Amino acid sequence: MKYTTLALCLLAMSGCTSQPGTTQSSINDHLGLKALQSSDKCCLSLDQLDYQKVIKPEAIKLTLTDNSPIVELKSGKSFAYGLALPNAIGTIELTVYSVVEKKAFVPSVLILDENHKVLDVIDSSTIKYSESTLLYRSGFIGEYSLPVLYPNSVAPKYLLVVTTTEALSQSTAPMPPSEFALQSGQVSADAPFYSTNKIPHSAIGDVTIEFRYNPDGVIKESEDQKGQREKAVSEFVENDQVSTISRSDEELYNTQIRKAVTEGDFEKALKISEEAQKKGSSTSKQTFIDAMKGY
């Protein structure tokens, strides 16, 4: 959306030039630097942090504020935001993106194992400043393929978003918008953002991480692939030994087992459990046992 003349005037008045009464202290407050240097909240170890669970393939917006937990690494002190990785089959494709506006949060992402030890880092060699495109506004952006296992045969379990002392000591020179961005209407060529003013790097800000993966270990297959798989299985075992039950059907059976036990109809619950087992359920027997114990 293009800026109106009024919006441009307001931005020009309040954005890129210093206002009367502006001090270095107030600038540091705006960038979160003063709060970062406070010793009141410093510092948590990586295993003391909370990690938000990623539950489906989507873009997740993370907001680091001056109330976020602080960690201290060799790369310096930083506010931090943790994510617990989802269940997935194969690699997880990540896009890390931080918009550059009147300030810039320059993210690095630590990849941790189940013991919160660092396996790898997505840093400035991957996350780089890019001009506006049809898909993204000007910002720091990078892509990374998260493997199932690293060379030491350890699986990644967590992500931790931070910034570095080096990044905070720098600033970004804004680029002019690309022709694509101008055509899209996302930006205006004469917006005050596109000036000679350097954009300060901030200790706080928003980071978006887009997750692309096959969720829950469910293999996608065509009808031909399904037919080939079923044919191969049928050459080894009889039909009553073939797993044909879906996850949703299995959960439906388990619900009916619990319901029958609750109603005192144990024979019915047992029959449902046995029927589910014949269709390949691996949980119906234990569901029946647990329901009986809890009756």
N, C-alpha and C positions, 0 to 999 in steps of 0.2 A: 504494500500500500504506500502511495507516495505521500510525502509530508505536505500539509497545507502551508500557505504562506504564514498563517498565524503560528502554526507549530514550529516552523523554521525560526521565526522571530523569538519564540520562547526558548527554544533550544540554544539559539545563539546567545541569548542573554544569560542563561543559567548553566550551560554545559561546558564549553571549552575554555572559557576565560575565568580567571580567578575573580571572586567576588570580594567586595570590601569586608574585612573581618575574617577572611580565610587565613588560617594559620597552618603550619606544618603539622601541629598536633591534631587539628580537626581533619586534615587530609588523611593522617594515619588512622584516625577513628573510622573514617569512611571506608578505608581499605582493609580494616580489621587488623592492622599491624600492632596497634597498641594493646588490643585484647590478646593477641597471639603472644606477646612478650610478657604478659601477666603470669606470675608464678602461682597464682591461686589455683588454677586448674591443671597445671602441668605436673606430670605427664602420664599418660596411660601406656602400658605395654600392649603389644598387638593382640595378645590373648585376653585382654581385659575389655576390649571394645565390643560393642554390639554390632552384629552383622545382619542386615535386612535380607530376608530370603527372596530370591528371584523365583517367581512361580510360573512364568510363561514367557514365550518369546515376545518381546515388546521393547519400546524405548522407555527407559526410566530416567526421570529427572531428579538429580540429587542437589540439594541446597546445603552448602556449607556456610554456617553463620559463626558469629563470634561466641555462640553458645555451644558449638560443636566440640567434641572431645579433641584434645591436643595430643599429638605424639611427637617424640623427638628422635630423629634418625640421624645418620651420618650426613644426610643431605640437608639437615636443619629441622627446626620446629615447624609444625604444620597442623592446621585443623584437619580432621580426617572424617571420612565417611566409608563404612564397610558394607559389603554385599556378600551374601552367601550364595554360591553358584547353584543353579538348578540341576535337576536330574536331566541328563541328555545322552543321546547316543551319538557317537562321533564328536567332531570338533564343535566348539561354540564360536561363532563369528561375532566379533565385537566392533562397534564403531563408537569411539570416544569423541565427544564434541562439546566445546565450550565457546559460547558466543562472545565476541569482543564488542563492547559498547563504550561507555565512558570509563570503564575499567575492565581489566581482563584477569580472569583466574586461569592460570596455566597448569593444567592437571598432569600428574603422573599417576600411574596405576600399578600398585604392587600386587603380584599374584602369589597367594599364600597356599600352603598345604594344610592338611587337617590339624597340624600342630602349630599353625600360624607362623611357620617358617617361610621365608621368601624364596620362591622358585624362579621368578623372573620379574622384570619391570617393563611396563610400557611407558617409555620416557620421551624426551624431546627428539630422539632419533626417529620416532614413529609419529608422535603427535606434533604436528607442525602448523604454523599459521597459514591460512588459506584465504584468498579473497572470496567475495560473494559469488555463489553460483545459483542455478535454478533450484537446487535442493537445500543449500545451506547458506546462511548469512556468514559474513566474515567472522572467522574464529579459529580456534585451535582444534584440529581434527586429525584423527588417526584410526587406522583399522588394524586388527590383530586377530589371528586365528588361535584360539585356546585349545591345545591338544588334550586328548584323553589322558595321556601320560607324558611326563617329561623324560629326558634321557636317563634320569636316575630311577625310572619306574614309579615315580610318585605322582599322584593325581592332584590337580588344582582343586581347591575347595572354596577359597574366598578371594575377593578383590577388595583393595583398599585404595581409595582416592585421596591423594595428598598433593601438595605443591612443594617447591624447594626454595631454599634461601637464595640460590642463584637466580631462579625465576623471579623472585620478589625484588631482587636488586635491579631488574631490567624493566624496560618499557617496550611498547610496540608502536611502530610507525604505521599508521593506517594506510591501506591500499585503496585506490579508487575502485568503485564497483565495476564488475565485468559487464560486457554488453548483454550477456544472458540475464544477469540480475536486474539490469535496467529495464529490459524487455518484459521481465516478469512482474514489474511494478512493486517489487519488495523494497526498493531503495530509490532515492532521488540523487542525481549526480551532484546537486549543489547542497546536499545535506551537510550540516556543520561537522558531522563525524569525519567526513573526508576532507581533512584540513592538514596542516603541517604540525599540529599538536601531537605530541607523543601520548600514548595511552598507558597510564600506570598499571602495573601488575598488582593484583589484590590477593590477600590471604583468604578472602571469602568470595563466594559466588556460586553460580549454577554450573553443573556438569550433566550432560545427558549421555547415557550409555545405552546403545541399542544392542539387544541380544537377538541373534538369529541361530536357531538350532532345532534339531528334531527332538521334541519334548518327550520325557518319560520313557525313553528307550523304545518307542513304537516304530517299528520298521515300516516304511511305506513300500507297498508292492503293487504292481499291475495285476490284472487278472491272469495274464500269461505266467507271471512269476509265481502267483498263488497256486496256479494249477501245477506248475513244475514242482513246487515245494511239497504239495499234498501228494503228488504221484510218487516222489522219492520216499516220503514217509510211509506210504502204503505198501511199499516193497519190503519194509522191515517189520512192521507191526500190524496187528488186526485193528479194525475200526474202533473197538472199545478202548484201545490204548492210545488213540490219537487225541492230542489236545486241540479241542475246537472251541472252547469256551472263551468269550471275550471278557475283558475286564469289567464292563458294565453288567454283563449277565452274571458274572461271578459275585459281584457285590449285591445283586438282586437276590441271588440264592442265599447269601449270608444274612441279608436282612430278614428273609422269610424264616431262616433257621432260628434267629434270635426271637422273632415274633412268636413262633410256635412254642419255644421253650418258655417264654414269658407267660403264655396262655396255659401252660401245663401240659401241652400236647407233645410229649417227648417222642412218641413213635413217629408222628408226622415230621418232627424236626430231624430225626435220624434218617427217614426216607429221603427228605430233601437233601441232606448232606451226602448221602450215598449217590443220589442221582447226579449231583454236582460233581462228585469225584469221578464218575464215569465219563463225564464230559470234559474232564481235564482240570478240574479245580484243584489247586494246591492249598487252599485255605479253608475250605468248607468243613473238613474234619476238625481242625483246631477251633474253628468258630463254634461248632457244636459243643466241643469239650469246654471251652471258655464260658459259653452260655449256661451250660449245666452247673459249672462251678459257681457261677454268679446267681443262680436261681434261689 
